[in-house]
Amino acid sequence: MKTFSAKAQEIERKWYVIDAADKVLGQVAVEAANLLRGKNKPIFTPHVDCGDYVVVINADKVVLSGNKETSKIYTRYSGYVGGQKVETPAKIRARRPQLLLEHAILGMVPHTRLGRAQATHLKVYAGTEHPHAAQQPIIHNIA
């Protein structure tokens, strides 16, 4: 028996829509990351981009469990003296709500050039409308 390895040109990509309204941030991120990587397919190969396109809508209505909305912090550092920026999810949601989901999902894909290629297949929108209706996306329900 030989080990199967998927080829990049043989991958069939589908489009999925995830509605994040009133869902927990982490649960939405896990489902989206698994679809992006292709872990739901029987031909999953870790070193090949065999994932699908994922469109997440209602990113502004995603919820955080507990009191993470005000106590969790996102830190980034510019590299300069005094260049540390600290934000809570409430501030990020007010500024750019889709950033919360993007950050959570991209933290779950590989931090390599493969992960960056898979990240281009992620589309996150704050409202209910998205411009990908022509691709006939499949609705992916989260339990």
C-alpha positions, 0 to 999 in steps of 0.5 A: 500500500502506498501513501497518497499525496495530493497534487496541487493541480488536482485539487477541486476547490469549493466555496463555503459561507459561514454565518458568524452571527451569535456564534462564539469566536473560537468555534467559528475560527476552528471551522473556518481554519479547518475548511481553509486547510482542507482538513475535512477532505479525505485527500488532506495532505499537510504540505499541499494547499488543498483547502477551500474558499471560506466567506465569513459573514456577520463578523460584527455579530460574533461573541466572545465568551466570558468577559473577554470583550473587555479583559482580553488584550491584543498587543502589537509592537512597531519595533520603535521605543514606545511603539507598543500598542494594546487594544481590547476586542471592544476597541477592535470591534468598533474600529474594524470588526472583521479583524477579530475573526481574521486574527483568530483564523489566521492564528490557526493556519501554518505560519509559513508560505503555505499558510499565507497562500491559504490565507488568501482564500479567506474572505471576512465581511462585517455585514450580511452581504458578500460579492461572491454569489456567482461562485455559488457558495455552500452554507456551512453550519456550525453546531 
